[in-house]
Amino acid sequence: MNTTPEHDERMANLTFASVYPHYITKVEKKGRTKEELMEVIKWLTGFDESRLQFLIDQKVTFKTFFSEASLNPKAYLITGTICGYRIEEIETPLTQHVRYLDKLVDELAKGKKMEKILR
C-alpha cells in the first residue's frame, strides 16, 4: 500500500507542535514517561530537549522538522504497519520518516523495552 500525493502533502504540512502533545498523552496513558518519549525522539532525530522545544515553539511543519533532523542510520530497521501503511514500502521519504516516529511512539506505548525500540 502506497501513500497518495494528498496524504504526503498533509503529512508535510502538519506541525510537530500539534502532534507532540498527543504523543505525550499516548505514552503516559500507558505508564511510560515524557523522558522516555524524549529518548526515542532523540534517537530518531538527533534533537536534544532544548532543540526540540525550540522547534515546538516555532511551530515547524514535519517537513522542516525532518529536514533539520539527523536521522538515525538504523532508522531503516523500523518496520511494520502503522495507520494502515507498511513503513518499509512508503516511497516518500518524509512520510516514511513521520511514520518511523509514529511507530516508535506506538512501540513505547505498547510497553516494548527501550533497547528493542532503539534498535
Secondary structure, 3 states (H helix, E strand, C coil): CCCCHHHHHHHHHCEHHHHHHHHHHHHHHCCCCHHHHHHHHHHHHCCCHHHHHHHHHCCCEHHHHHHHCCCCCCHHHCCCEECCEEHHHCCCHHHHHHHHHHHHHHHHHCCCCHHHHCC
